[in-house]
Amino acid sequence: MEKEEEKKRIEALKSIVSNLPNSPGCYQYLDSQGHVIYVGKAKNLKNRVSSYFHKEVDRFKTKVLVSKICDIKYIVVKTEEDALLLENNLIKKYQPRYNILLKDGKTYPSICVTKENFPRIFKTRTINKKLGTYYGPYSHLGSMYAMLDLIKKLYKPRTCRFPLSEESITQGKYRPCLEFHIHNCEAPCVGKQTREDYLKCIEQAKEILKGNTRELSKGLLQEMKNMADEMLFEKAEIAKRKYLLVENFCAKSEVVSQSINNVDVFTIENDENIAYINYMHVTNGCINQGYTFEIKKHLSETDEEILQQGIMQIREKMESSSNEIITAKPVEMKIENVMFTVPQRGDKKKLLELSALNVKQYRFDRLKQKEKLNPEQKSVRAMKEIQEALKLKKIPYRVEMFDNSNILGQDAVASCVVFKGMKPSKKDYRKYMIKTVIGPDDYASMQEVVKRRYTRLKTEGGEFPDLIITDGGQGQMSVVRKVIEDELGLEIPIAGLAKDSHHRTNELLFGFPPKVIGLKQDGELFRMLSRLQDEAHRFAITFHREKRSKRALHSELDEIKGIGPKSKALLLEKLRTVKRIKEADLQVLIDILGESKARIIHEHFEKTK
């Protein structure tokens, strides 16, 4: 029955698709409950929607979406631009499950200018459009506080919450507070500053919040000159102070170019499930807004698809009316009276690079925060990166790495270190003394150790690794592959970490014949693999040093059966050297150890003579 119902569902949907017009518009997918689960736009409705049903969908998330669709609705519009605007409105209205949605930015503060008779200006994290006009949000708190500090020094807006009105002021209901006495407020509450003058100051403060500081600076300079011409030197001095404050603020702002005005900049960075879009607004050459939005992905959307919806939603959220949008790559979308630019050089290119720097830093910070909350996340990401880079069938949870250590063939040893979830599992580490190889032959030593290791695991039914990494290049890999695949018949992926002439890890090899896998040497994954290699080397060389030290401390006394450590220590304490012990009379030895042990030692050295 379920197969028949599924067949009927697909046939019904295909019937709807076959009747769709070849016009631009928006389509809506509905589930069995009649809820809108996805909204999309199209230049050609029929072609776009039919691609979900008449082509083999290779993306898992898209397959899941198609399996939920029970009905299709559509709206025809005149132009592609109208389709884009309609799509944005429908997404806001229905909040579809499978569409990308901007995360709420409540964690970042905004600046509010209230709609009171005597407006107040303050920072807030709560947005209530009925209360006032909001500017921001500000991801960089330092710039927000600098702006508030400038407004406070220039215009001295009131900080009290009194419901001021001209009637209450005339009736003398209020008294000047401390802010007036320390010259942070002009006391409009007692009529020392008129409402007209106060509102003029608030309007100028709004210009600063909008980023129009250059225009304000020019106005203050002209006002200062006019006052001086009229011999109003005290007022000219006040205007001069304001002008210098604004100029100082502008000097600290990020200035790109005076010719760049009213421009939006967008850059994007991607993770598996989240996209990050950085938005910057430039007015009169100064960046007056900068914010990075997080977008949760539900399907395998491309950067261009995410940017198209992100630009619409962000511009609306930030109330942007700029007539130029700068992006790193061309975006196929049209917005009325808006020009899209992909700069190749100059100030706009620098602006784009600054935005890209911000979005990368934001993504890095978010990943670090998540790793602190969930330390396993970093390991899982690294394992997935290895899986994707080497195109492995399964995630490499258990990784084993081998290394040899000897000095000209003497005290030859090898080590096997085991990492589980990219973390060392020291209880699974193994040391090997090379038994069958004579001389400094790393290939033969590796072959012996790998054969001993996996023959035993095969015999005992032990756990095999998901990936073997050798400390060496093609030679080491071919030796290991010969044992693993040809002799033991095992299917275990084999990779190699090769070093340069300075003994630094410089490339990852994989495949048969081995090929270099492109990894950034300053990337996190490469550093993690290098640490794994260093751990294998550390473990091998520590074992080699232990063995060498024991051999160095070995003496001829160790070869005499019946003479234990205490007897040896006593002899060396009395006679100091093995040579003097050899030359000692029997009676001297008897005096030190007793007759039976003394005769054993004396007879041993007599035979060697």
Secondary structure, 3 states (H helix, E strand, C coil): CHHHHHHHHHHHHHHHHHCCCCCCEEEEEECCCCCEEEEEEECCHHHHHHHHHHCCCCCHHHHHHHHHCCEEEEEECCCHHHHHHHHHHHHHHHCCCCCCEECCCCCCCEEEEECCCCCCEEEECCCCCCCEEEECCCCCHHHHHHHHHHHHHHHCCCCCCCCCCHHHHHCCCCCCCHHHHCCCCCCHHHCCCCHHHHHHHHHHHHHHHHCCHHHHHHHHHHHHHHHHHCCCHHHHHHHHHHHHHHHHHHHHCCECCCCCCCEEEEEEEECCCEEEEEEEEEECCEEEEEEEEEEECCCCCCHHHHHHHHHHHHHHHCCCCCCEEEECCCCCCCCCCCEEECCCCHHHHHHHHHHHHHHHHHHHHHHHHHHHHCCHHHHHHHHHHHHHHHCCCCCCCEEEEEEEEEECCEEEEEEEEEEECCEECHHHCEEEECCCCCCCCHHHHHHHHHHHHHHHHHHHCCCCCCEEEECCCHHHHHHHHHHHHHHCCCCCCEEEEEECCCCCEEEEEECCCCEEECCCCCCHHHHHHHHHHHHHHHHHHHHHHHHHHHHHHCCHHHHCCCCCHHHHHHHHHHHCCHHHHHHCCHHHHHHHHCHHHHHHHHHHHHHHC
